[in-house]
Amino acid sequence: MNFSRIYFLVSLGIFFIQQTHAQKISLSIHKLTADFHVFTTWQSFKGSFFPSNGMYVVTSKGVIMVDTPWDSTQFQPLLDSIQARHGKKVIVCIATHWHDDRSGGLEFYRRKGIATYATLRTDLLAQQHGEKRAEFMITKDTLFRVGQYAFQLYYPGVGHTPDNIVIWFAKQKILYGGCLIKSEEAKDLGNTADADIRAWARSIHNVRERFGKAAYIVPGHQTIGNDRLIDHTLELIREELEKEKEDDEEKD
């Protein structure tokens, strides 16, 4: 029996399965409600393809995009899909923090003539880390109106990153939580390299106190939910703090 040949064929088969899987899930768009749509792209993360969410809203003036695709090969296909589905162009793109799953497409979209926005905190961190930057700066919590839709950009405090903001559509009770808020299937807080775990809990409470209950919450990754995502995120934070405490006690 030629084990080398068998190993080669098995490895080749796994390669084709992985490639086919990646192609199948390159971009998906899910209608949330009325003019609100969630788009998802994937990247390799901890050995598997992991989803990242953004959102777009179709208005009478054009399309608002919140965050950009994680997969850079989908920057243009997303624009093409929006144009084909709705016959409208993206006119505004807002990044909710500096990581590349939120802001990686800012320069691409700016070159397309789309007005790109980020907070001053996000822009400073983007400069420090060599990430893409927005054209226009947001200096404070801001109420936007585009066409028939009004929405608020709110900085609740440090959490997943020092600059993470959320976006609230009050009339529709839709909260775009980004990576500040975890999905219900999340088992942990994920990437905490730039996080402040203790401050994160306070920031989550600030969101709840400011906006109350949401009908829909769009997390930065995985499945859309409702107000239960707030409670789940707080539980994950509590678990992480307990783990840190246990680790500190073991060191002592």
C-alpha positions in Angstrom: 0.0 0.0 0.0 1.4 3.4 -1.0 0.8 5.5 2.1 2.5 8.6 0.5 0.0 8.5 -2.3 -3.0 8.0 0.1 -1.8 10.9 2.2 -1.4 13.1 -0.9 -4.9 12.3 -2.1 -6.5 12.9 1.3 -4.7 16.2 1.7 -5.7 17.2 -1.8 -9.3 16.4 -0.9 -9.2 18.4 2.3 -7.8 21.4 0.3 -10.6 21.3 -2.3 -13.2 21.0 0.5 -11.7 24.0 2.3 -11.5 26.0 -1.0 -15.1 25.2 -1.9 -16.3 26.1 1.6 -14.6 29.4 1.4 -16.1 30.2 -2.0 -19.6 29.4 -0.8 -19.5 31.8 2.1 -17.6 34.7 0.7 -20.5 37.2 1.1 -24.0 36.8 2.3 -26.8 39.5 2.8 -29.7 39.0 5.2 -32.7 41.3 5.3 -33.3 42.4 8.8 -36.4 44.5 8.4 -37.7 46.9 5.8 -34.7 48.8 4.5 -32.2 47.3 7.0 -29.8 44.5 5.8 -26.9 42.7 7.4 -24.0 41.6 5.3 -21.5 39.0 6.4 -18.0 38.1 5.1 -15.6 35.6 6.5 -11.9 35.4 7.3 -9.7 32.6 8.7 -9.6 33.0 12.5 -8.1 30.4 14.9 -8.1 27.7 12.2 -11.6 28.2 10.8 -13.6 30.6 8.8 -15.3 33.1 11.1 -18.1 35.5 10.2 -18.0 39.2 10.5 -21.2 41.4 10.2 -21.8 44.8 8.8 -25.1 46.5 8.1 -26.5 48.7 5.4 -29.6 50.8 5.3 -31.4 51.8 2.0 -32.7 55.4 2.2 -34.4 57.7 -0.3 -31.0 59.5 -0.7 -28.8 56.5 -1.1 -27.4 53.7 1.1 -25.7 54.0 4.5 -23.1 51.3 5.2 -22.0 50.6 8.8 -18.6 49.0 8.9 -16.8 47.4 5.9 -16.4 43.7 4.8 -13.6 41.8 6.7 -12.7 40.1 3.4 -11.1 42.6 1.2 -12.1 40.7 -1.9 -15.7 41.6 -1.1 -15.3 45.3 -1.0 -16.5 45.8 -4.6 -18.9 42.7 -4.8 -20.8 44.3 -1.8 -21.3 47.5 -3.7 -22.3 45.6 -6.8 -24.8 43.5 -4.8 -26.4 46.6 -3.3 -26.7 48.3 -6.7 -28.3 45.2 -8.2 -30.7 44.6 -5.4 -31.8 48.2 -4.7 -30.7 50.3 -7.7 -28.9 52.7 -5.3 -25.4 53.6 -4.5 -23.7 53.6 -1.1 -23.2 57.3 -0.1 -22.0 57.0 3.5 -19.8 54.5 5.3 -19.2 54.6 9.1 -16.6 52.5 10.9 -17.4 51.6 14.5 -13.7 51.0 15.6 -10.2 50.8 14.1 -9.8 47.0 13.7 -9.7 45.8 10.0 -13.0 43.9 10.3 -14.6 47.3 10.8 -12.5 49.8 8.9 -10.5 47.8 6.3 -12.4 49.1 3.4 -12.4 52.8 4.3 -9.7 53.8 1.8 -11.3 51.7 -1.0 -14.7 53.3 -0.4 -13.3 56.8 -0.1 -11.7 56.3 -3.6 -15.1 55.3 -4.9 -16.5 58.7 -3.8 -18.3 57.4 -0.7 -18.2 59.7 2.4 -16.3 57.7 5.0 -16.6 58.6 8.7 -14.9 57.5 12.0 -14.4 59.1 15.4 -11.3 61.0 16.3 -10.4 58.1 18.7 -10.7 55.6 15.9 -8.6 57.8 13.6 -5.8 58.2 16.1 -5.6 54.4 16.7 -5.8 53.7 12.9 -2.8 56.0 12.5 -0.9 54.4 15.3 -1.5 50.9 13.9 -1.1 51.6 10.2 -4.8 50.8 9.5 -7.1 52.5 6.9 -8.5 55.9 7.8 -11.8 57.7 7.2 -12.0 61.0 5.3 -14.3 62.7 7.8 -14.0 62.8 11.6 -16.7 62.6 14.2 -15.8 64.7 17.2 -18.7 63.8 19.6 -21.9 61.7 19.9 -23.8 62.7 16.8 -27.3 62.4 15.4 -27.3 61.8 11.6 -30.2 62.0 9.2 -29.9 60.4 5.8 -33.1 60.4 3.7 -36.0 59.2 5.9 -33.8 57.6 8.6 -32.3 59.2 11.7 -29.7 57.4 13.8 -27.4 58.2 16.7 -23.6 57.5 17.0 -22.8 56.9 20.6 -19.5 56.2 22.4 -20.4 54.3 25.6 -16.8 54.0 26.9 -13.9 51.5 26.5 -14.7 47.9 25.9 -13.6 45.6 23.1 -11.4 48.5 22.0 -10.8 52.0 23.4 -12.8 53.6 20.6 -15.8 51.3 20.0 -19.0 53.1 19.2 -22.6 51.8 18.7 -25.3 53.1 16.4 -28.9 53.4 17.4 -31.9 53.7 15.2 -34.5 54.9 17.8 -37.7 54.6 15.7 -36.9 51.1 14.6 -35.3 50.1 17.9 -32.3 48.7 16.0 -29.0 48.7 17.8 -25.8 48.1 15.8 -23.5 46.9 18.6 -20.5 46.0 16.6 -17.8 44.1 18.5 -18.8 45.7 21.8 -21.7 43.2 22.0 -21.3 39.4 21.6 -23.7 37.0 20.0 -25.6 34.4 22.0 -23.5 31.6 20.6 -20.2 33.3 21.6 -18.4 31.2 24.3 -16.0 33.9 25.3 -15.1 37.6 24.6 -13.0 36.7 21.5 -10.1 39.0 20.7 -9.3 40.9 23.9 -5.9 42.2 22.8 -7.1 45.8 22.9 -9.9 45.4 25.5 -10.4 46.7 29.0 -12.6 44.0 30.6 -13.7 45.9 33.7 -14.5 49.1 31.7 -16.4 46.9 29.2 -19.1 46.0 31.7 -19.7 49.7 32.5 -19.9 50.5 28.8 -22.5 47.9 28.2 -24.6 49.2 31.1 -24.2 52.7 29.6 -25.7 51.4 26.3 -28.7 49.9 28.1 -29.3 52.9 30.2 -29.1 55.2 27.2 -31.3 53.3 24.8 -33.4 50.8 26.7 -34.5 47.6 25.1 -33.8 46.9 21.4 -35.9 44.9 19.0 -32.8 43.9 17.1 -29.1 43.9 18.0 -26.5 43.4 15.4 -23.3 42.1 17.0 -19.9 42.3 15.2 -19.8 38.6 14.7 -22.2 35.7 14.4 -26.0 35.7 14.8 -28.3 38.7 15.2 -30.3 38.8 18.3 -32.3 41.0 20.7 -31.8 42.5 24.2 -30.6 39.1 25.4 -27.3 39.8 23.8 -26.7 42.5 26.3 -27.2 40.0 29.2 -25.0 37.4 27.5 -22.2 39.9 27.0 -22.3 40.9 30.6 -22.2 37.2 31.6 -19.1 36.6 29.4 -17.4 39.6 31.0 -18.2 38.3 34.5 -16.7 34.9 33.5 -13.6 36.5 32.2 -13.1 38.6 35.3 -13.5 35.5 37.5 -11.0 33.7 35.4 -8.5 36.6 35.7 -9.0 36.6 39.5 -8.4 32.8 39.7 -5.2 33.2 37.6 -4.0 36.0 39.9 -4.6 33.9 43.0 -2.7 31.0 41.5 0.3 33.3 40.8 0.2 34.4 44.5 
